[in-house]
Amino acid sequence: MGVLENKIAVVTGASSGIGYATARAFRDEGATVFVTGRRKDALDAAVTALGSGVTGVVCDASVPSQLDAFYETVRERAGRVDVLVANAGIGTAAPLGEVTEEVIDSIFATNVKGTIFTVQQALPLLGDNASVILTGSTAATRPDPGLEVYGASKAAIRTLARGWARDARAQGFRVNVVSPGATRTAGLLELVPSEVLRQAEADIPLGRLADPEEIAALTTFLASDASSYVNGAEFHADGGYAQV
């Protein structure tokens, strides 16, 4: 029996990368999984690859009305949420001197506003002792050049988790943060030049980037009953990059 057997899980931003790997890990551990993505073609391809037990709904996490429609689907088909992974996020490189209002608005709309409403609008569906997992980043404490605005948005995620964790008793859920370091996803490979990635690998104590499945394994632990007394914590999966 899988560690998530009979659990209903939601993973936002799951068309590719860490979100996709997380949805696949949850499926493999027995969960019924609902996933979102902004692009229908990419989401459809992901759901097809994931197979039975996974439902996809096109949804932009920065648009509350779309989140409402998504959660209505979850309510109709499953009736509750046992595990919520607020993973949808974007990153844009913008060094100081080149930061625009558009960059700030887009990053904070998805990464901060989107996370807030992803959790808030799930509250009526969260089951007893539900596990809420927010995707942070080591950029919150050690942003690489050009990723300061992105890092600021992820620092907000850590603050939200600290505050929400205090509500655990009243709300009936626990909340934690998974903060990946550099991970081999299409988003990172498109955002960061190859020479910068090579330098990043040299700076990581383990000497390599993470695979998405390694992040998903940590998230699966936090989704499971094995982490039932873990609340308000941040877990770094960064090969030691921001730790030493």
N, C-alpha and C positions, 0 to 999 in steps of 0.2 A: 504494500500500500504506500502511495506517495505521501510526502509530508504535508501536501495541500489538498488531500482527498476531501471532496465534498465542500470545498471552499469556493466562493464566488470572488473573482479577482478582476480588478480594473487596472489597465496600464495605458496611460496616455502617451502619445508620441511614440507609437510602437510599429511604425511602418518599416523601420530599419534600425541599425545600430544597437545601442544598449536596450532600448525599449523592446525591440523585436526579440533580442536574446532573452530578455526577462519574460516576455509572454511565452516564449517557447519553453523556458525552464519551468514556468508555472504549469503549463499544459502537461509537461512530462511528469510533474509531481501530482497530477490528478485534479487540478483546479479547472473550473469552468471560467474562461477568460473572455473579457470584453476589452477591445483595444480601439484606440482612436488614431487618426492621422489626418493631416490637412489636405493631402493630395489623394484623390480617389484611386487613381491608377496604382500608385505605390501601395496604398492600403489594401486594395483588392489583391494585389500580388502577394503581399505579406500574409493575408488571411488564407489565401489558397495554399501557400506553402505550409502554414501552420496546421491546416486541416481541421477536422471535426473538434468540437469543443471550444472553438474560438470564434467570436462574433466581432466584426469590425463596423464602426460607424464613423463616417467622415465628420470631423469636428475640429475646429480651431479653438484651442483652449483659451485664447484671449478674448473670445466672444461668448459672454454668459448665456445668450439665448441658444447657442449651439450646444453648450454644456447641458442646458436644461433638456434639450431634445435627446441628447445622448443618454442622460440618466433616466429619462422616461423609458427608453428602450431597455435599459438594465432593469428598471422596476417591473416592466411588463413581463420580461422573460425570466428573471431570476428572483426579484423581490427584495434583494438585499445585496450589500457589499461587505465581504469579510476582509478583503485586502485591497487597498487603494495605493497605487504607485503614481504619484504626480511627477511624471517624467518629461512631459512635453517642454521643449526648450529650444532656444536658438542661440547661436554665437556669431558675432561679427567682430572682425579685427578692426580697431579704430584707435590708433595712437593719439595721444594728446596733441592737439593742433589740427586734427582731422576729424574730431568727433562732431557729428551733426545731430540736430534735433531728431531726425528720422531714425538714426541709429539708436539713440537713447529711448525713444518712444517704442520702437519695435522690440528691443531687447527686454525692456521692463514690462511691456504689455504681455508678452508671452511668459517670461520667466517668473515674474512676480505677480502681476495681476492674474495671469492664467493659473498659477499655483493656488493663489488664495481662493479663487472661485471654483477650481477643481475640487478642493477640499470642502469649502463651505456648502456648495450645492449637493455634495454627497451626503451631508449630515443626516438627512431623513432616512437614508438607506443603510447607513453603517450599522452592522450588527454588533452585538455585545462583544467587547474585547477585540474589536477590529484593529488591524494593523495598517497604519497610514505611513507611507514611506515617500519622502521627498528626495528628488535628485538634486544634490548640490554639486560642488566642484572644488578641487583643491585651488582653483583660481580665486576662491574667496579669501584665501590667506596668502597665496603666493602667485599672483597673476603674472603671466608672461607679458612682455612688452606688446602693447596693442590690445590686450584683453582686460584692461582695467575696468571698463564699463560692464563687460560681461561678468567679471569677478565681483563687482559691486552688486549685481543682480543676484548672484549666488550667495553672497554674504547675507542678503535679505532673507533668503531661504532658511539659513541657519537661525536667524532671529525669529522667524515665524515658528519654527519647530520648538524653540525654547519656550515661547509664549504658549503655544497650543498644548505642549506637553503638560502644562499646569492645569489644563482643563480636562485632563484624561479621566479623572474620576466622575466629573459631571457629564461629560460627553460620551463616556463609555468606550473610548478608543485610546490607543497609544500611538505616538508619532516619533519617527526617527529619520535621520538623514543619511543617505549614502552619497559620499563625495568621491567620484572617480578622479583619477589623474588622466593623463593623456591616454586615450583608448583608440584602437584602430577601428574607427567608424568612418563612413563616407563623409560625414559632416566635418570631422577633424582633418581628414586627408585633403578635402577641398579647401578648407579654411587656412591651413598652415603650410607654407612651402616645405618641400622635402628636406632642404638643408636645415631648416629650423627643427624639423622632427628628428633628424639625426643628432643634432645637438641636444635635444630634449632627452633622447635615449641615453646619451652620455652622462646627463645630469641625474638620471634616475638610479638610485642605489641598486636596484635589480637589473639595470642595464637594458631594459626593453620597455616598450609600450604594453598596455594591457590589452587583452582580447575582451570583447563584449561579454563573452560567457563568464569571465572571471568576475565581472561586476554583477552579472545576473545571479551568480552563486551566492554572493553576499546578500543581495536583495531577497533571495529565496529564504535564507535563514531568518531574516527579519520578518518575512511574511508568515513563517511557520510558528507553531506553538512552542518550539524550542526557545524562542526569544520572548516568551510571555511576560517576563519581568524587565524587559528593556524598554526604556521610555526616555525621550528627550535627548538621545545620544546622537553623535555624529560618527560615522564609520568611514575612514579614509581607505580607499582602494587605489593607491597611487604608487606602489612600489617603493614607498618611503620618500618620494620627491619633496613633499611639504612637511615631512616629519623630522628630518635630520639635517 
